[in-house]
Amino acid sequence: MNDRKHSHYFKDISLIDILDVYRVCDLFEVNDAAIQHAVKKLLLAGDRGVKDKVKDIQEAIDSLERYLEMKRENNGYASPPMSHDPTETNTMIHFRLNSNLSPKTKR
């Protein structure tokens, strides 16, 4: 399968009996919950019988916008920056992040 053009778009599923949205996310290493939610909404847009296609697509966009918002909240970090101060607790880190202080700023 690796000799295929754009082989990174293809995954071997020969050992899988049933493929669902969650397996797709797993195979393509989509690990962020907001992106997983958007993928689910896009793959099944309008097909779940609850919402129409436009509503599902808008909800996917909303999820992706939240993902970007969280990235900005984290000041460009994929996850909240780790403290270099071993005495700093999670509550202190949360306060520091939500106070818009630079990760390098010490209290």
C-alpha positions as a Markdown table, in Angstrom:
| # | Residue | x | y | z |
|---|---|---|---|---|
| 1 | Met | 0.0 | 0.0 | 0.0 |
| 2 | Asn | 3.0 | 2.4 | 0.5 |
| 3 | Asp | 3.8 | 2.4 | -3.2 |
| 4 | Arg | 0.5 | 4.3 | -3.8 |
| 5 | Lys | 0.5 | 8.0 | -4.7 |
| 6 | His | -0.6 | 9.9 | -1.5 |
| 7 | Ser | -0.4 | 6.7 | 0.5 |
| 8 | His | -0.9 | 8.6 | 3.8 |
| 9 | Tyr | -4.6 | 8.9 | 2.8 |
| 10 | Phe | -5.0 | 5.1 | 2.8 |
| 11 | Lys | -5.1 | 2.8 | 5.9 |
| 12 | Asp | -5.0 | -1.0 | 6.0 |
| 13 | Ile | -8.3 | -2.1 | 7.5 |
| 14 | Ser | -8.1 | -5.8 | 6.6 |
| 15 | Leu | -8.3 | -6.9 | 10.2 |
| 16 | Ile | -11.3 | -4.7 | 11.0 |
| 17 | Asp | -14.8 | -6.1 | 10.5 |
| 18 | Ile | -16.8 | -2.9 | 11.0 |
| 19 | Leu | -15.6 | 0.6 | 10.4 |
| 20 | Asp | -17.2 | 3.5 | 12.3 |
| 21 | Val | -16.4 | 7.2 | 12.8 |
| 22 | Tyr | -14.4 | 6.5 | 15.9 |
| 23 | Arg | -12.2 | 3.9 | 14.2 |
| 24 | Val | -11.6 | 6.4 | 11.3 |
| 25 | Cys | -10.4 | 9.0 | 13.8 |
| 26 | Asp | -8.2 | 6.4 | 15.5 |
| 27 | Leu | -6.7 | 5.2 | 12.2 |
| 28 | Phe | -5.9 | 8.8 | 11.1 |
| 29 | Glu | -4.7 | 9.8 | 14.6 |
| 30 | Val | -7.3 | 12.5 | 15.1 |
| 31 | Asn | -6.8 | 12.9 | 18.8 |
| 32 | Asp | -8.4 | 16.2 | 19.7 |
| 33 | Ala | -12.0 | 15.9 | 20.9 |
| 34 | Ala | -13.2 | 19.1 | 19.1 |
| 35 | Ile | -11.8 | 17.9 | 15.7 |
| 36 | Gln | -13.2 | 14.4 | 16.3 |
| 37 | His | -16.6 | 15.9 | 16.9 |
| 38 | Ala | -16.3 | 17.9 | 13.6 |
| 39 | Val | -15.2 | 14.8 | 11.7 |
| 40 | Lys | -18.3 | 12.9 | 13.0 |
| 41 | Lys | -20.6 | 15.8 | 12.0 |
| 42 | Leu | -19.1 | 16.0 | 8.5 |
| 43 | Leu | -19.1 | 12.3 | 7.8 |
| 44 | Leu | -22.7 | 12.0 | 8.9 |
| 45 | Ala | -24.0 | 15.4 | 7.9 |
| 46 | Gly | -27.8 | 15.2 | 7.6 |
| 47 | Asp | -27.8 | 11.4 | 7.8 |
| 48 | Arg | -28.6 | 10.9 | 11.5 |
| 49 | Gly | -32.3 | 11.9 | 11.2 |
| 50 | Val | -32.0 | 14.6 | 13.9 |
| 51 | Lys | -30.6 | 17.6 | 12.2 |
| 52 | Asp | -30.4 | 18.6 | 8.5 |
| 53 | Lys | -27.1 | 18.7 | 6.6 |
| 54 | Val | -26.6 | 22.5 | 7.0 |
| 55 | Lys | -27.1 | 22.3 | 10.8 |
| 56 | Asp | -24.5 | 19.5 | 11.1 |
| 57 | Ile | -22.0 | 21.4 | 8.9 |
| 58 | Gln | -22.5 | 24.5 | 11.0 |
| 59 | Glu | -21.9 | 22.5 | 14.2 |
| 60 | Ala | -18.7 | 21.1 | 12.7 |
| 61 | Ile | -17.6 | 24.6 | 11.9 |
| 62 | Asp | -18.5 | 25.6 | 15.5 |
| 63 | Ser | -16.3 | 22.7 | 16.8 |
| 64 | Leu | -13.4 | 23.7 | 14.7 |
| 65 | Glu | -13.7 | 27.3 | 15.7 |
| 66 | Arg | -13.7 | 26.2 | 19.4 |
| 67 | Tyr | -10.5 | 24.2 | 18.6 |
| 68 | Leu | -8.8 | 27.3 | 17.2 |
| 69 | Glu | -10.1 | 29.4 | 20.2 |
| 70 | Met | -8.6 | 26.8 | 22.6 |
| 71 | Lys | -5.3 | 27.0 | 20.7 |
| 72 | Arg | -5.3 | 30.8 | 21.1 |
| 73 | Glu | -6.2 | 30.4 | 24.8 |
| 74 | Asn | -3.1 | 28.2 | 25.2 |
| 75 | Asn | -1.0 | 30.8 | 23.6 |
| 76 | Gly | 0.0 | 28.5 | 20.8 |
| 77 | Tyr | 0.7 | 25.5 | 22.9 |
| 78 | Ala | -1.0 | 22.2 | 22.0 |
| 79 | Ser | -1.7 | 21.7 | 25.7 |
| 80 | Pro | -1.3 | 24.1 | 28.6 |
| 81 | Pro | 2.3 | 24.8 | 29.2 |
| 82 | Met | 4.0 | 22.8 | 32.0 |
| 83 | Ser | 5.2 | 24.7 | 35.0 |
| 84 | His | 8.9 | 24.8 | 35.6 |
| 85 | Asp | 8.1 | 25.4 | 39.3 |
| 86 | Pro | 7.6 | 22.0 | 41.0 |
| 87 | Thr | 5.5 | 23.7 | 43.8 |
| 88 | Glu | 3.0 | 25.2 | 41.3 |
| 89 | Thr | -0.3 | 23.3 | 41.5 |
| 90 | Asn | -2.8 | 22.7 | 38.7 |
| 91 | Thr | -5.0 | 25.4 | 40.2 |
| 92 | Met | -2.1 | 27.9 | 40.1 |
| 93 | Ile | -1.4 | 26.9 | 36.4 |
| 94 | His | -5.2 | 27.4 | 35.6 |
| 95 | Phe | -5.2 | 30.8 | 37.2 |
| 96 | Arg | -1.9 | 31.8 | 35.4 |
| 97 | Leu | -3.3 | 30.7 | 32.1 |
| 98 | Asn | -6.7 | 32.4 | 32.6 |
| 99 | Ser | -5.0 | 35.6 | 33.8 |
| 100 | Asn | -3.4 | 36.0 | 30.3 |
| 101 | Leu | 0.1 | 36.0 | 31.9 |
| 102 | Ser | 3.0 | 34.7 | 29.8 |
| 103 | Pro | 3.9 | 31.1 | 30.6 |
| 104 | Lys | 7.3 | 32.4 | 31.6 |
| 105 | Thr | 5.9 | 35.0 | 34.1 |
| 106 | Lys | 6.4 | 34.0 | 37.7 |
| 107 | Arg | 4.1 | 35.1 | 40.5 |
